[in-house]
Amino acid sequence: MKIETYSLLLTERLRPTQLDQVILPASTLSTVDAWLNAGLVPNLLLFGSPGTGKSSLARIIVKRLGAFAIRVNGSNKQDVKDVLKKLDAFCSSIAVTGEPKICVIEEADYLSKDVQAALRTVTEDYSALVRFIFTANEVERLIPAIQSRFVKIDFDDLGDEVEALKSRLKESLGVRLQELGLSFQQSKLEAIVDRDFPDYRSIANALELEVN
């Protein structure tokens, strides 16, 4: 069944779809953009507080690369054999049109230690064919052997760009709400961003009560 755009919650309608909409320092976004332009993205571990845009960045990367992707949710309790069977089938397959392949594991910090240990081998065995993107809220729950195999991006480390990022987000959200044909009070939008930043999801949920 087709879902009409107007029926989607603001958390989806306002989800970042472009790299410059992601709440990360300019230097980090520039690095990711360079990877994408070169078509050479490393294995990535995106971690930080819930709602800050980790999954959105993973989606943007997949879309920009035109990649063939599989998504696994680590919070779903799964047997080690089932996870490995699914990933092995994906990783060993050949993309018909030659597009890159990316395996996205959401909430990887919920994976059991046994699954994490098994994934060490998977990421190495298929390093020439597949890139892996893990997202995690609590990175310390991932075993060191997994963490050391990924380039880390910390969504909670915004350095000295917090105020600049807030301003950019206020402007961006205002433009996007107007594009959606929704009316709002700029002062309330700014107050919500100031209160909930950098939790993009909470900001979008709060705006549900303010737009019409």
Secondary structure, DSSP 4 states (H G I P E B T S, - for coil): -PPPGGGS-HHHHTS--SGGGS-S-HHHHHHHHHHHHHT-PPPEEEESSTTSSHHHHHHHHHHHHT-EEEEEETTS---HHHHHHHHHHHHHS--TT---EEEEEETGGGS-HHHHHHHHHHHHHTTTTEEEEEEES-GGGS-HHHHTTSEEEETT--TT-HHHHHHHHHHHHHHHHHHTT----HHHHHHHHHHHTT-HHHHHHHHTTT--
